[in-house]
Amino acid sequence: MKRSATRLADGRELIYFSAAGTGADELAAVEDRRPPGQRPPASEIRYDPLLDEWVAVAAHRQARVVLPSSEACPLCPSTADRATEIPAADYEVVAFENRFPAFGDAGGVLAGDGDGVDRRRPGTGRCEVVCFTADHEASFARLSLDQVRLVVDVWADRTTDLAARPGVEQVFCFENRGEEIGVSLRHPHGQIHAFPFVAPRTRQMLRTAEAHRRRTGRSVFADVLAAEQAAGMRVVASNTSWTAFVPSFARWPFEVHVYPHRQVPDIPALSDAERDAFGPVYLDVLRRLDAVYGLAMPYVAAWHQAPVHHDRDLAHLHLQLFSNRRAPGLLKHPAGTEAAMGVFLNDVDPDQAARLLRAAPTD
């Protein structure tokens, strides 16, 4: 993989990635024709003493573009008549600093403000956009295996880079797809957030993993994977390196977890063979998801990676894919129990969801 970095007119970094090892330098030489602008303002994180969590406050995100027409898409390549976020006329995969970040350059490292209930800190970190393809009409499910492998390598590259930055405690790679799930841009893309803290869900999983290890001497992630492999009925796709299954405890109408068989902390730790093997399983799952009801399913695809500085031996990299569509014309919206209490009520039996996915065509 070849990578080449440049700067946009407002100073944000943009990186072109090429699988063939050529072309990235030429793309990076293309200048952003837009007038110089201001870098995004800093955000703030505020401590929630009731839940022992941090909340990001980034009011400037109210100004971001929401669902523009394809002719006004900011993630398509630039043309002679229109300059976008990507100056080049074409690209394979590109990553750049988000124009409306929840976390960014706060002008310094994190500085606590004591032990009071009103604790605030700069929202140090970074948010990046990753465009999976220049084709506005494409989707991740329709990428080639070579393109998927390039995206995996980009996730690994960005995870390594961001994890090395001061103040970053966890790197989160994800994709939101579909208006029903809340996306603001239709172009095939994902995002990467470099958090200045460890995410609450990760902290909870690691606490559980530590307790399970003390009690059994084993990994809870490996035990879940082994149990689903042994049961077989909820396995959607698999090969020698990866297994995708609907967990028996799924919270969402359609939820699939994709695990590497080898316990690794993050994407950079995957071997070349494991990176190659991911695409066939993941594309199989995505295509089945779209085929269940014969329409494009909205989804969130979230990579669970280990924290940067601790508990890396407890973590087990995996991808959680879930959709809020419970029927062709019905969506699941987090309501009282989910939104207020964190108690999920699933309208679709996970076993039935697995049967529908296993029966769905992949072509």
N, C-alpha and C positions, 0 to 999 in steps of 0.2 A: 504493500500500500504506500502510495505517495501522498504527502500532505504539504500544503503550502498556505501560509497565513498572510493576511493583508489587513488593512484598516478601512473601515467605512468612513464616510465624510464627518461623522460626529465622534470618531475615535474608537468606536466599538470594534472588537476583533472579529474577523471572519476567516474561516479555514476551509479550503477546498480539499477534498479527498478523492483520490483516483485509484482504482484497483489495479490498473495496468502499469502504474508507476510513471505515467507520462501525462502531460496536460495540466497538472495542478499548478505548476509554476506560471504557465502562460495565462491561466485564468486569474491567478492572483495579481498579475500585472495590470489587469483591467481596472481602471480607477472608477470610484463611485462618482457619478456625474451630479449628484444632488448637492445643494449648497451645504456648507458646514453647519452643523447643529450642535445643540447642547447634549452632553451625555445624560443618561437617565438620572433622575434624582435618587438620593439614597432612601431606603426604606428603614423601618424600625421594627424590632421585635419586642413584644411585651410579655411579661411572665404572668401566667395564670396560676395563682397560688392554690386554687381549689383542685386542679388536676395535675399540677407539677408539669406544665407544658408551656411552650413558647408559641405565641401567636404573631404572625407577620402582619404588619400594617403598611400597605403600599398604595396610598390613595391615588398616585399618578396612573395606576393601571386602569382607572375609569376612562381614560382617554384612548384606550387601544381600539383598533379597528375590529369590528365584529361582522363576520359573514359578508365580506365584499363580493362583488361579482367576479367571475373568472377573469374578466378583462382588467380588473383592478387588484388582482391578487398580489400581495407584496412578497410572496415566496417563489413566484415564477421567475425565470431568468429575465434580465433586463432586455429591452428591445431598443431600436433606434428612436422610437417614439415615447418610451416610458422607462424610467429608471426605478428599479425595485430595491429590495434589501440585498439582492444578489446582483452585483454589477455585471457579471459575465453573461454571455448570450446562451450558455448551456452549462451543465455541471452533472457530475455523477451523484455525489453526496456532499452536502455543505453544512457546516455548523457555524453559528455566529451568536454573539451576545444578544440577548433579548432586548428589544427596544423598551419594553415595559416590564422590567424584572421585579420579582418579589424580593430577591436578594441581589446585592451588587456591591460595588466598591463604596464602602462607607467612609473612606478616608482614614482608616486606621483599623487596629485590631479590636476584638471584643473587649469591652471594659464593663465589668459588673458595677452595680450601684448599691451594694449592700444586700441585706437580707429582708428588706421590707416587702410588703405585699404589692407595692407599685414599683416594679423593677422594669427598666427599659434599657435596651442596648441598640447599637447600630445594626442594621440588617446585613451584616457582612456575609459575603458568599458570592454566588454567581448563578445566573440563569441563562441557558443557551437554548436555541432552537436548532433542531437537526432536520434538514429536508432530505427525505429518503430518496427522492427522484425529482428530476426537473419536470416530469410529466404531471400536469395538474389533474388530469383525469384518472390517474392510476390510484392504486391502493397498496398497502403493504402486502395484502394477500396475493396480489398479482405481480409482485416483484420476482425477478429471476433468482435462482439460488445463488448465483455469483453476486448479485446486488445485495441480497440478504447478508451474505458473508462480509461484504464491505461495510454494511451498517453495523454488524457485530464488532468489527474491528474499530469502527469509529466510536462506538460506545466504550470500548476498552481504552482507546486513546484518550477520550475525554475524561473518563473516570480516573485514569492515572494522573492526568494533568491537573484536574480540579482537586483531587485528594491531596496533592502536594502543596496546595496554597494555604497560607496562614489563615487560621480561623475556621477552616472547613472540617466538619465532623462526619459528614455522610454525603454520598453522591447518589442521587436518585434519577434513573433514566426511565422515561415513560412515554406512552402515546395515548392521547385522547382522540377517538375517531367517532364522528357523527354528531349532528346538531342536537340529537336527543340526549347526548351525554354532556353537552355544554361546550363544544368546541367553538372557537371564534374564527378559525380559518379552515377552509375545506381542503387546501393543498395537503398531500400526504406528508406529514411531518410529526416529529415528536419533540420532547423537551428534556432538558437535563437541569436539575436543581442541585446546587452545591449548598447544603444546609450548614448553618453555623451551630447546629445542635443535632442530636440523634433523634430521628422521628419517633413519635410516641408509639406507633405500631411496632417499630423495630425494637424499642426498649422492652415492650411487653413480650414480644416473641423471644428475646434473648433471656429475659427473666424466667420464662417458662422453660427454655432450653437448658438453662443452668440448673433449675430444680429437677428436671427430668434426668439430667446427667448424674446429679448427686444421688438420685433415687435408684436409677437403673444402670448407670455406667454407659449409657448409649445416647445417641443423638435423637432428639424428638423428630427432627426433620427426616432423618433416615428411617425412623420407625414408621412415620406416616407414609413415606414413599413405598417402603417394603410391604406395608399392609394393603395399600391400593394395588400394587403389582400382584400380590398374592390373591386378592379378591378378583381382580381382572374386570369385573363388570362395569366399572366406571373409568377404565383406561380408554382414552380416545385415540391416542397415537403413541408410537414408541419406536425406538431403534436401539442400537447397541450403547448409545451414550445418553439418551434422553427419554423420559416418559412424561406424557401429558395425560392428566386425569381430572375428573370432576371430584373434588373432595366430598366425602360424605357429609361434611359440616358446611357446605357451600352456603354463603349468605345471599348471593345474587341469583336471579333466575337461571342464568347461564354463566358458570364460573369454571375456569380450567386453570390448573396449576401445572407449570412445565418445569420439571426438575432435571438437572444433570445427575447422572448416577454417581458421579464422584463428588464428594463434598468439597466445595471450593468457596472462598469468601466472597468473590466478586467476579465480574466479567473478565478483567485482565488476567485472572488466574486460569481461565479456560485454555486448554491446549488447542493446537491447530485442528486436530481431529474433532474435538468437541465443538469448536466453532463451525466447522463444516457440517457437522451432524445436526446442529440446531435448526437450520433452515428447513429441511424436509419435514420435520415434526411440526414446527410452528406454522408453516404454510398450510399443512394438512389441517391443523386445528382451525386456522382463520377461514379457510375455504368451507369447512364443514359448518362453521358458525353462520356464515352468510347463506348457506344452503338450507338451513333448518326451516326457515319460513320463506325462502326464495327472495330475500331482500337484504340489503346491506345492514348488518347489525351494528348498532352503536356499541362501542366498548372502551374500556380503559385497559391498557396493558402496562403493568407496573413491575419493574425489576426490583427485587428485594436483595440489596447488597449489604455486606457487613459495614459497621462503622469504620471510620478511618483509623482510629487509634486504640480501640479496645474490643474485646470479645470476638475477635475475628475467628478464633478457633471454635466458637459456639455456632456461628452463622452457617447457613447453607444457601448459597445463591439459588434463587428460583424466580420464575416469572408468574405473576398472577394476572390472568386475563378474565375480565368479567363484563357482562352486558346487563343493562337495566331493562331490556325488552323481555317481557314475560309472555307476550302473545303478539300476533301481527299488528294489532291496533292498540296495544296496551303497554305502558311503561311502568316500571316500579320506581316510585319516588320515595326517598327516605322521609318518613313521616314521623309521628310522635315518638314511637318506641325507638326507631333507629336514630333520628336526628337528636332527640333530647336525651335518651338513655343509653344509646349504643347497643340496644338489643334488637337484633335483626330478625325479621319474620320473612321467610322465603315462601313465595307463592308457588314455586315449582319444585317438586321433589327432585333432589339431586340425582337419584337413580334414573328418573324419567328424563331429565335433561341429558344425562350421559347416553341413554338409549337413543334419543333424538340425534345427538351429535354423531354417535357411532353409525347410525343409519343414513346420515346425510351424505350426498355425493361430494366429491372433492374436485370435479372438473366442471 
